Amino acid sequence: MKTKISKTPFLTFAIIILIVLITGCQNTFALKESQLSNIKNFVFFYGRGEVEKLEKYDLIVIQDYTLTKDEVNYLKSKGKKVVVYVTIGESDTPPTADLQNCVLGKNVNWNSWYMDARCEKWQNLVINKMKNLLIDKNYDGFFLDTVDTAVLFPQTKDGMVSLIKKIRDTFPKAILIQNRGFPLLEYTGDYIDAVLWEDFASGYNFQSGKYEKNSINDLYVRQQIELAKRKGYIILTLNYAEEDDVELINYVKEVCQKYNLLYSITDLYISKVYDLSAQIKERTYTTDNVNQLIIIGRNDKDFLYGDGWKEIENIWGTKARKCEGWGAGVVLTFKEKKDSIFYVTFYDGGIEEMALKITTFNGLNWPMIASLPVGDSEVFKTFEVKVKKEELYDNDPNTPGIQQKFGFQGAKVAFIGYPQKPELLFGKVEFTKKKDRVYFKVGNVGLMDAKNIKVVVKDENGNIIGEFNLERLDKNGDQEFTLKFSQSTPKKLTFIIDPENKIEEITKDNNILEVQVK
């Protein structure tokens, strides 16, 4: 009896200690090991093919259309992990009638719909799609995108956690990579093998139209690293940069190496596989590969009609009509396939927080090559656009020349050309309610500063009723002027920039504006 009594407390104590170790050590040691803990590199690629480039990586994340079933099997035979993209927080296609109650709102930036992860119909749709992907191509796992919907709509957090748990329960052996959704990781970290930290060290700024460095919060990064260790998943970082941007790519490498994080670098549309092991070579762009003066608006058939424009637009006497085939655009013909520069001038008219998107058509889709900032300054502006030779595609291989369709959204495009000169154009004209004065803007469209500018205003009889002088106007700058009428309100106003034609550098197109006063 004594022996038995003496063993019981010891056994009980041992069990208690074991329970404490199992439950309490979650704060220090992970209870699971990520299936990706041994990978040395990874790549994201949403283009097509490129199998030879992809097989250099341990982990390959793709769209379902990227590779054929044979190509997926080939990469897997080489010991590579092939993971396919799945959106679980947004729908890329308009939701069907039975899913309307699952819709949270519209993502206008990507033309998609935020979906409520609490909705059982949406969960079932996602799970069934993933099952079909495995049946079709036998992928190793899934990249779970748009988890951040549950961050944007916090009331759906539990639903998103439940969905990711259901995915893990349904596919116990699948590799699961969560895209961002950091506030959920305390709960979803038990079910995933990795989290993708997109835009970690660099990203694309849609307003500036440039790839830029991202600021790093050291404390937050280290907290995320500790959480990943505790939960047993790894952190992957996806960064964006131009392929020839030596400074930005080296910055990304340095930041990621500092925290010992795996990194991948690609373009905005994840359409290229960069060779980061080779020395980066800076490109030389030419300005003589395309006609640098394309006037749009000289007659009705040449101007642009954009999405959301309900009526024919009239911008200072130039009319617009609908360009059939795409939202709004102009066709540029390049002389040969080489790295090139062209210039876009547009009227920046009352559109806030949008960008002028410039795309090329590659026979399949419309990858964006540039995004120009659009605001509400209501003046003309000019920007330089670089296009790489591999972004130029022949619509008809049997026809010489490279025919390019550049699609424009979010702004009214005026013309392309003469960036080497100051180009002064008029902006918005406003009258006070009593019509005793007029406000108007003059903008410098050129990429050079303009100096010694003179503007005169004439009435319907040709009499000068106002005269203004400006010493300097910076590139893409504008200046507002006010003219108060000394007598009655004129029926017609004519504004003229540089009336004596003294400024040789200024192009003379569009330097006269006629306004009927109603």
C-alpha positions in Angstrom: 0.0 0.0 0.0 2.8 2.4 0.9 4.5 1.7 -2.3 1.3 2.2 -4.2 0.5 5.4 -2.3 4.0 6.8 -2.8 3.9 6.2 -6.6 0.5 7.9 -7.1 1.6 11.4 -6.1 4.7 11.1 -8.2 2.8 9.9 -11.2 0.2 12.6 -10.8 3.0 15.2 -10.5 4.7 13.9 -13.6 1.4 14.1 -15.6 0.9 17.7 -14.4 4.4 18.6 -15.4 3.8 17.0 -18.8 0.6 18.9 -19.3 2.3 22.1 -18.4 5.1 21.4 -20.8 2.7 20.6 -23.6 0.4 23.6 -23.1 2.7 26.2 -21.6 5.6 25.8 -24.0 3.6 27.2 -26.9 4.9 30.5 -25.7 8.5 29.5 -26.4 8.7 26.5 -28.7 6.5 25.6 -31.7 4.6 22.4 -31.5 4.8 21.9 -35.3 7.4 22.4 -38.0 6.7 24.1 -41.3 6.9 22.1 -44.4 9.0 24.9 -45.8 11.5 25.2 -43.0 14.3 23.8 -45.2 13.8 25.8 -48.4 16.7 28.1 -49.4 14.8 30.3 -51.9 11.4 30.9 -53.5 9.8 32.7 -56.4 6.4 34.1 -57.3 5.5 34.1 -61.0 2.1 34.8 -62.6 3.3 34.8 -66.2 3.4 31.7 -68.4 6.0 29.0 -68.8 9.6 29.9 -67.9 10.2 26.3 -66.5 13.9 26.5 -66.8 14.1 29.7 -64.7 11.6 28.4 -62.2 13.4 25.1 -61.5 16.2 27.1 -59.8 14.0 27.7 -56.8 12.9 25.3 -54.0 9.4 26.9 -53.7 7.4 28.1 -56.7 4.2 30.1 -56.3 2.1 30.4 -59.5 -1.3 31.1 -61.0 -3.2 28.0 -62.2 -2.7 29.1 -65.9 1.1 29.5 -65.4 2.1 25.9 -66.0 0.7 22.8 -67.6 0.1 19.6 -65.6 3.2 18.1 -67.2 5.3 21.1 -66.3 4.0 20.9 -62.7 4.9 17.2 -62.5 8.3 17.9 -64.0 9.1 20.5 -61.3 7.9 18.2 -58.6 10.1 15.4 -59.9 13.0 17.7 -59.4 12.0 18.1 -55.7 10.4 21.5 -56.1 7.3 22.6 -54.2 4.7 24.0 -56.5 2.0 26.1 -54.8 -1.0 27.7 -56.6 -2.7 31.0 -56.0 -6.2 31.1 -54.4 -8.2 34.1 -53.4 -10.2 33.5 -50.2 -11.2 37.0 -49.2 -12.2 38.5 -52.5 -14.0 37.4 -55.7 -12.3 38.3 -58.9 -15.6 37.8 -60.8 -19.0 39.3 -60.1 -20.6 37.2 -57.4 -23.5 35.2 -58.5 -27.0 35.8 -57.1 -26.7 33.2 -54.4 -23.6 34.9 -53.1 -25.0 38.5 -52.9 -25.4 38.2 -49.1 -21.7 37.4 -48.8 -20.5 40.6 -50.5 -19.0 43.2 -48.2 -18.1 45.8 -50.9 -16.2 46.6 -54.1 -12.4 46.8 -54.3 -12.2 49.5 -57.0 -8.4 49.3 -57.3 -8.5 45.7 -58.6 -12.1 45.5 -59.8 -12.9 42.7 -57.3 -15.4 42.1 -54.5 -14.7 41.8 -50.8 -16.3 38.6 -49.5 -17.5 37.7 -46.0 -15.5 34.7 -44.8 -18.3 34.0 -42.3 -20.6 33.1 -45.2 -20.9 29.3 -45.5 -21.6 29.5 -49.3 -18.4 31.4 -49.9 -16.4 28.9 -47.7 -17.8 26.0 -49.7 -17.0 27.7 -53.0 -13.4 28.3 -52.0 -12.9 24.7 -50.7 -14.4 23.2 -53.8 -12.2 25.3 -56.1 -9.2 24.1 -54.2 -10.2 20.5 -54.5 -10.5 20.9 -58.2 -7.1 22.4 -58.5 -5.6 19.4 -56.7 -7.5 17.0 -59.0 -6.4 18.9 -62.1 -2.7 19.4 -61.4 -1.8 17.8 -58.1 -0.2 21.0 -56.6 1.7 20.8 -53.3 -0.4 23.5 -51.7 -2.1 26.8 -51.8 -1.2 30.5 -51.5 -4.1 32.1 -49.6 -4.5 35.6 -50.9 -6.8 38.5 -49.8 -6.8 37.4 -46.1 -6.6 41.2 -45.4 -10.3 41.4 -46.1 -10.8 40.3 -42.5 -8.5 43.2 -41.4 -10.5 45.7 -43.4 -13.7 44.3 -42.1 -12.8 43.2 -38.5 -16.3 41.8 -37.8 -15.4 38.9 -40.2 -12.1 37.9 -38.4 -13.6 34.8 -36.8 -15.0 33.7 -40.1 -11.6 34.0 -41.8 -9.9 32.1 -39.1 -12.6 29.4 -39.4 -12.1 29.3 -43.1 -8.3 28.8 -42.9 -8.8 26.1 -40.2 -11.3 24.4 -42.5 -8.8 24.5 -45.4 -6.2 22.9 -43.1 -8.6 20.2 -42.0 -9.6 19.5 -45.6 -6.1 19.4 -46.9 -4.0 18.2 -44.0 -0.8 17.6 -46.1 -1.0 20.7 -48.3 1.4 23.6 -48.0 -0.5 26.7 -46.9 1.0 30.2 -47.3 -1.1 33.1 -45.9 -0.7 36.5 -47.6 -0.3 39.2 -44.9 -3.3 39.4 -42.5 -0.9 40.0 -39.6 -3.6 40.6 -36.9 -4.9 37.1 -37.6 -1.6 35.2 -37.3 -2.0 34.6 -33.6 -5.0 32.5 -34.5 -4.2 31.3 -38.1 -0.5 30.6 -37.4 -1.4 27.1 -36.1 -2.6 26.1 -39.5 -0.2 27.6 -42.0 3.4 26.8 -43.1 4.3 30.4 -44.1 3.1 33.9 -44.2 4.0 36.1 -47.1 5.0 39.6 -46.1 4.2 41.4 -49.4 5.6 44.9 -49.9 8.1 44.2 -47.1 11.1 46.3 -48.1 9.8 47.8 -51.3 6.5 48.3 -53.1 4.8 50.1 -55.9 3.3 53.5 -55.3 0.2 53.9 -57.5 0.1 57.7 -57.0 3.7 58.4 -57.9 3.9 55.7 -60.5 7.2 54.4 -59.1 8.7 51.5 -57.1 9.8 52.8 -53.8 11.5 51.8 -50.5 9.3 51.0 -47.6 10.1 52.1 -44.1 10.9 49.3 -41.7 9.5 49.1 -38.1 12.3 47.2 -36.4 10.3 46.3 -33.3 7.3 45.1 -35.3 9.5 43.0 -37.6 11.1 41.3 -34.6 7.7 40.7 -33.0 6.5 38.9 -36.2 9.7 36.8 -36.3 9.1 35.7 -32.7 5.5 34.9 -33.4 6.5 32.8 -36.4 9.0 30.8 -34.3 6.4 30.2 -31.6 3.7 29.1 -34.1 6.0 27.1 -36.3 5.7 28.8 -39.7 8.3 30.8 -41.7 8.2 34.3 -43.1 8.6 34.9 -46.8 9.0 38.5 -48.1 7.8 39.6 -51.6 9.3 42.9 -52.8 8.7 45.0 -55.9 11.3 46.8 -58.1 12.4 47.4 -61.6 14.7 44.7 -62.9 17.5 47.2 -63.5 17.0 49.3 -60.3 20.4 48.5 -58.7 19.9 50.8 -55.7 16.4 49.5 -54.8 17.2 45.8 -55.3 20.4 46.1 -53.2 18.3 47.9 -50.5 15.8 45.0 -50.4 18.7 42.4 -50.2 20.3 44.3 -47.3 17.1 44.7 -45.3 16.1 41.0 -45.7 19.6 39.7 -44.9 19.6 41.9 -41.7 16.6 39.9 -40.4 17.6 36.6 -42.0 14.4 36.5 -44.0 13.9 34.8 -47.4 13.1 37.3 -50.2 11.8 37.4 -53.7 11.8 40.5 -56.0 9.6 41.0 -59.0 7.5 43.5 -61.0 4.1 44.8 -60.0 2.2 42.1 -61.9 4.6 39.3 -60.9 5.1 38.6 -64.6 8.9 38.2 -64.6 11.5 36.0 -63.0 14.4 38.1 -62.0 17.9 36.5 -62.0 19.1 38.0 -58.7 22.2 35.9 -58.7 23.6 37.8 -61.7 25.0 41.3 -61.7 22.3 43.9 -62.3 22.9 46.0 -65.4 21.4 49.4 -65.8 19.5 50.0 -69.1 19.9 52.8 -71.6 16.6 54.1 -73.0 16.2 55.9 -76.3 13.8 58.7 -77.2 14.0 58.2 -81.0 12.0 55.0 -81.2 8.6 56.6 -81.4 7.1 59.8 -82.7 7.4 62.2 -79.8 4.7 64.5 -80.9 1.2 63.0 -81.1 -1.4 65.7 -80.9 -4.8 64.2 -79.7 -7.8 66.4 -80.1 -7.1 68.1 -83.4 -10.3 66.6 -84.8 -13.1 64.5 -83.4 -11.8 61.1 -84.3 -8.4 61.6 -82.7 -9.3 62.4 -79.1 -10.1 60.1 -76.2 -13.2 58.9 -74.4 -12.7 57.3 -71.0 -14.6 54.9 -68.8 -17.2 56.9 -66.8 -17.4 59.8 -69.1 -21.1 60.0 -69.9 -21.0 62.7 -72.5 -18.6 64.0 -75.1 -16.0 66.0 -73.3 -14.8 69.4 -74.4 -11.5 70.6 -73.1 -10.6 74.0 -74.4 -12.1 73.6 -77.8 -11.0 70.0 -78.4 -13.7 67.4 -78.6 -13.6 63.7 -77.5 -15.3 60.7 -78.9 -15.3 57.1 -77.8 -12.3 55.0 -78.7 -13.8 51.6 -79.6 -12.1 48.5 -78.2 -10.8 49.8 -74.9 -11.7 52.3 -72.2 -9.6 55.1 -73.6 -6.3 55.0 -75.4 -4.0 55.8 -78.3 -1.9 53.5 -80.4 1.8 54.1 -80.5 4.0 52.6 -83.2 7.6 51.9 -82.2 10.2 51.6 -84.9 12.0 48.7 -83.4 12.1 46.5 -80.3 14.4 48.3 -77.9 14.2 50.1 -74.5 12.4 53.4 -75.2 11.1 56.5 -73.6 8.0 58.4 -74.5 6.1 61.3 -72.8 2.5 61.6 -71.8 0.7 64.9 -71.2 -2.7 64.9 -69.7 -5.2 67.2 -68.2 -5.2 66.6 -64.5 -8.9 67.4 -64.0 -10.6 67.0 -60.7 -9.9 63.3 -60.0 -8.5 62.6 -56.6 -6.4 59.6 -55.5 -6.3 58.0 -58.9 -3.6 57.2 -61.4 -3.3 57.2 -65.1 -2.5 53.6 -65.9 -0.5 52.8 -69.0 -0.6 49.2 -70.2 0.6 47.1 -73.1 -1.3 44.3 -74.8 0.7 41.1 -75.0 -1.9 39.0 -76.8 -3.4 37.6 -73.6 -3.8 40.4 -71.0 -2.9 44.1 -70.3 0.1 44.3 -68.0 0.7 47.8 -66.6 4.0 49.4 -67.4 3.4 52.8 -65.7 1.1 54.6 -63.4 1.1 58.4 -63.4 -0.2 60.4 -60.4 -3.6 62.1 -61.0 -5.0 64.7 -58.6 -7.3 67.6 -58.9 -5.0 70.5 -59.9 -7.0 71.0 -63.1 -4.0 71.8 -65.2 -2.0 69.9 -67.9 1.0 67.9 -66.8 3.7 65.9 -68.5 5.5 62.7 -67.4 8.2 60.5 -68.8 7.4 56.8 -69.4 10.0 54.1 -69.9 9.1 50.9 -71.7 11.4 47.9 -71.9 11.9 46.1 -75.1 10.4 42.9 -73.7 7.3 44.8 -73.0 6.8 45.6 -76.7 4.8 43.0 -78.5 3.9 42.5 -82.2 0.2 42.3 -82.7 0.9 40.8 -86.1 4.3 39.0 -86.4 4.1 39.3 -90.2 3.8 43.1 -90.2 7.0 45.2 -89.5 6.9 47.5 -86.6 5.6 47.1 -83.1 1.9 48.1 -82.7 1.1 49.0 -79.1 -2.2 49.8 -77.5 -1.8 51.8 -74.4 -4.9 51.9 -72.3 -5.6 55.0 -70.2 -7.9 55.2 -67.2 -8.7 58.0 -64.8 -7.6 61.1 -66.7 -8.2 63.0 -69.9 -5.1 62.7 -72.1 -4.2 65.8 -74.2 -1.1 64.9 -76.2 2.3 63.3 -76.2 5.3 65.3 -77.1 7.9 68.1 -76.7 9.0 67.3 -73.2 12.4 69.0 -73.8 10.6 72.4 -73.9 8.4 74.3 -71.5 4.8 73.9 -72.7 2.3 76.4 -71.2 -1.3 75.5 -71.2 -4.4 76.9 -69.5 -6.1 75.3 -66.6 -9.5 75.8 -65.1 -11.4 79.1 -65.6 -13.9 80.2 -63.0 -16.2 83.3 -62.6 -17.6 84.7 -59.4 -21.4 84.6 -59.0 -21.7 88.2 -59.9 -19.3 87.7 -62.8 -17.2 90.7 -61.9 -14.0 88.7 -62.1 -12.4 85.6 -63.5 -9.9 83.1 -62.1 -7.7 81.1 -64.4 -4.6 78.9 -64.2 -1.6 78.6 -66.4 0.3 75.4 -66.1 3.8 74.4 -67.3 3.4 71.0 -69.0 7.1 70.7 -70.0 9.8 69.0 -68.1 11.8 72.2 -68.1 11.2 75.4 -66.1 9.7 78.3 -68.0 10.8 81.9 -67.5 9.5 85.4 -68.2 6.0 84.5 -69.0 3.4 87.0 -70.2 -0.3 86.5 -70.4 -2.9 88.9 -71.9 -6.7 88.8 -71.8 -8.8 90.3 -74.5 -12.6 91.0 -74.7 -14.8 90.3 -77.6 -13.7 93.4 -79.4 -10.0 92.6 -79.1 -9.3 95.1 -76.4 -6.7 94.1 -73.8 -8.5 94.1 -70.4 -5.8 92.3 -68.5 -2.1 91.7 -68.6 0.0 89.4 -66.3 3.7 88.7 -66.0 5.4 85.7 -64.3 9.1 85.4 -63.8 9.2 81.6 -63.4 7.0 78.6 -63.6 8.5 75.2 -62.5 8.0 72.0 -64.5 4.6 70.5 -63.9 3.8 73.7 -61.9 0.8 76.0 -62.2 -0.1 79.6 -61.2 -3.6 81.0 -60.7 -4.4 84.5 -61.8 -7.4 86.8 -61.0 -8.8 89.4 -63.4 -11.4 91.8 -62.0 -13.4 93.6 -64.7 -13.3 97.4 -64.4 -16.6 97.8 -66.3 -19.3 95.4 -67.5 -18.7 91.7 -67.9 -17.3 90.8 -71.3 -19.3 88.4 -73.5 -16.2 86.6 -74.7 -12.7 86.3 -73.3 -9.5 85.4 -75.2 -6.5 84.3 -73.1 -3.1 84.4 -74.9 0.2 83.2 -73.5 3.4 84.8 -74.8 1.5 87.0 -77.3 4.6 88.5 -78.9 6.2 85.1 -79.4 9.3 86.1 -77.6 10.0 82.8 -75.8 11.6 80.5 -78.4 11.6 77.4 -76.1 7.8 77.4 -75.7 5.8 75.3 -78.1 2.9 77.4 -79.6 0.2 74.7 -79.6 -2.7 75.4 -77.2 -1.4 78.8 -76.0 -4.7 80.5 -76.9 -8.0 79.9 -75.0 -11.3 81.4 -75.9 -14.2 81.4 -73.4 -17.8 82.4 -73.9 -19.2 84.1 -70.8 -22.8 83.1 -70.2 
